[in-house]
Amino acid sequence: MDLLLWRHAEAADGRPDLERALTPRGREQARRMARWLARRAPPGLRVIVSPARRAQETAAALGTAFETLADIGPDAPAAALVAAAGWPDAARPVLIVGHQPTLGETAAMLLGTPGRGLPVRKGAVVWIRSPRRAVRDAARLVLVMEPAMLEGAPDRA
């Protein structure tokens, strides 16, 4: 199973937290990453998104249908993301658009390093693969892609 974890792009500060919108830079980060994902994501990708506006706007850059799931909103536990994805037995690949630190904690848990969440920058994608459905502890990191790594990225911050 392929599980892609996409942290929402840069968002404006403010309250209420669920209403924070992407900044112009965040919209550009989301657009670039969406274009990159569209060319590389596995076929049949199921997209699950946090209800937070910044995550919704990030996912919308893909231009495809997605599901909104309240259980993976800000401050959700890593176990909620794993359950939402159906890891490792989902019939198709899953992309979750969510928040830090939960995404990093989820990645670390699946990769066998719980308690040491991976740092996931705004707009970045972490791609994890479980090569065989029968082996629960066989997860491996495929890649981490940050918006600044993509051609034409406006900065390295």
Buried (B, 14 or more C-beta within 10 A) or exposed (E): BBBBBBBBBBBEEEEEBBEBBBBEBBBBBBBBBBBBBEEEBBEEBBBBBBBBBBBBBBBBBBEBEBEBBEBBBBEBBBEBBBEBBBBBEBEEBBBBBBBBBBBBBBBBBBBEEEEEBBEBBBBBBBBBBBEEEEEEEEBEEBEBBBBBBBEEBEEEE
